[in-house]
Amino acid sequence: MTVASPWWTPDVHADRRPRLMLRNGIAASLRDWFAVHDFVEVETAALQVSPGNEAHLAAFATEAIGPDGARASLYLHTSPEFACKKLLAAGEVKIFSFGPVYRNRERGPLHHPEFTMLEWYRVGEAYESLMLDCAALLALAATRAGATLFSFRGRDCDPFAEPERLSVADAFTHYSGIDLLATVAADGSTNRDALYAVLTKAGLRTAPDDSWADLFSRVMVEKIEPFLGQGRATILCEYPVAEAALARPSPRDPRVAERFELYCCGVELANGFGELTDAGEQRRRFMTEMDEKERIYGERYPLDEDFLAALAIMPPASGIALGFDRLAMLATGAQKIEDVIWTPVAAS
């Protein structure tokens, strides 16, 4: 059996280096863009009391040992979000974080256990401003890489074209023929049996123990995501409240939230929110997410009480996280994320 050469061998590195240098150039251009637009770069601690409280996020756990030998559980952060929002509560108004985050159970052409996340926040601005930011950053990355088109797995996307804006409800109707919001009540609660019946009638795969969220995700992955970001980028917006644990409800329709995702070539690049600042509601949502995590994976993560306290005084803001490695991958024409990571994590 032939064993692939490690990334550090001179011949493999020589092949990888041009894309890695382009990655560096893109990163420098993005930092310049944020500086020109009066953002402050912040560095957040990777070690956190809670890694995040979304059901399907898996973290790396560790332990802190004090000088007296006392032990405390800590986690590598899956996002700098909690720390960044504490900085907003402290008084910062335009910040960005550009650094490594860690997610367990993730490895493949589009996933890596350690990757670089670009996250930024605007206090007092609507989440639509983040959509404009995304369009600008796509064009900037393409320009720095000398790319006129992003291509991935037979799908093309013009990074200079104005992104389309498509609501989740419209995407469900267009690509799967499903009236999603018919299964969401005015208070944001969901009707699992109604969505299950619709999927069964449509001939989509279901299982008796599927939750509403399971069914939602299956339609997204199988029927919708492959078609997003073709020709031009797609901003998929107005997610149901049940699928937006950290976003505030839309003033237009309380069934949906101010959440959007950015797609190019069927690849999700970014996830943005009009940020929820109701600490009580955030606690309730986190508990719901952890109940679901325990149901599926048999574990739950603690709540960051410090974060919830800060959220109570955080001003209205919008924030977004962008997977920088994926953006670099598309801009440089790579076909897997490890091609644009300088030192990939060893495979287990």
PyMOL commands that set and color helices and strands:
alter all, ss='L'
color gray80, all
select helices_A, chain A and resi 10-36+81-90+128-145+168-176+180-183+192-201+212-227+241-243+279-297+305-311+324-332+337-340
alter helices_A, ss='H'
color red, helices_A
select strands_A, chain A and resi 40-41+47-48+61-65+71-76+94-102+114-123+150-152+155-158+164-167+231-232+234-237+259-264+267-274+317-323
alter strands_A, ss='S'
color yellow, strands_A
deselect
rebuild
show_as cartoon
